[in-house]
Amino acid sequence: MADERGSNAASSRAVAGVDYERVQFAFREAQQGWKNALEAHRMAPPDVGFSSRLAGLAEAARAEARVCRDAEAAGFEWPPHRAAGSGPPYELRPGTGRRGPGELWQAFDGAVAELNRASTGSDLLAVAEAYDDLADAAARLAEAIERDDRENGLLPKGRVRRSA
């Protein structure tokens, strides 16, 4: 996240009274949560924990969206990512035997592509929207897969998690 305070003060979008350290700390925390959620998917089998990992990814994406909006309001810009096209972890890639409804995976794949596109720019609000879209897609997948796992006896019968 690039701080615009060092640029021309007259053109700075910084908001008076903003605690820049708090925004930067929150941004680092959200980034770490995002990295942890992605790491949970790396080379993991689509087992009974699959829906929980997807729900965790949705929560991490929502946190990223929130902190991007807060950072934009404080006058920061998104730092364009060079590795934006690296793709999701293996278990979330097309052609890997991922479980769940095909149409929800298509929405997920579209959201990943949009996040990759937005991440190459500097517009924090575009990145926030892309994270929100990814969170929605991942949450819908998590719910559908959890429901299927409960119906198939992979998870105990009970209440299916609902996204916010």
Buried (B, 14 or more C-beta within 10 A) or exposed (E): BBBBBEBEEEEEEBEEEBEBEEBBEBBEEBBEBBEEBBEBBEEBEBEEBBBBBBBBBBBBBBBBBBBBBBBBBBBBBBEBBEEBEEEBBEBBEEEEEBBBEEEBBEBBBEBBBBBBBBBBBBBBBBBBBBBBBBBBBBBBBBBBBBBBBBEEEBBEEEEBBEBE
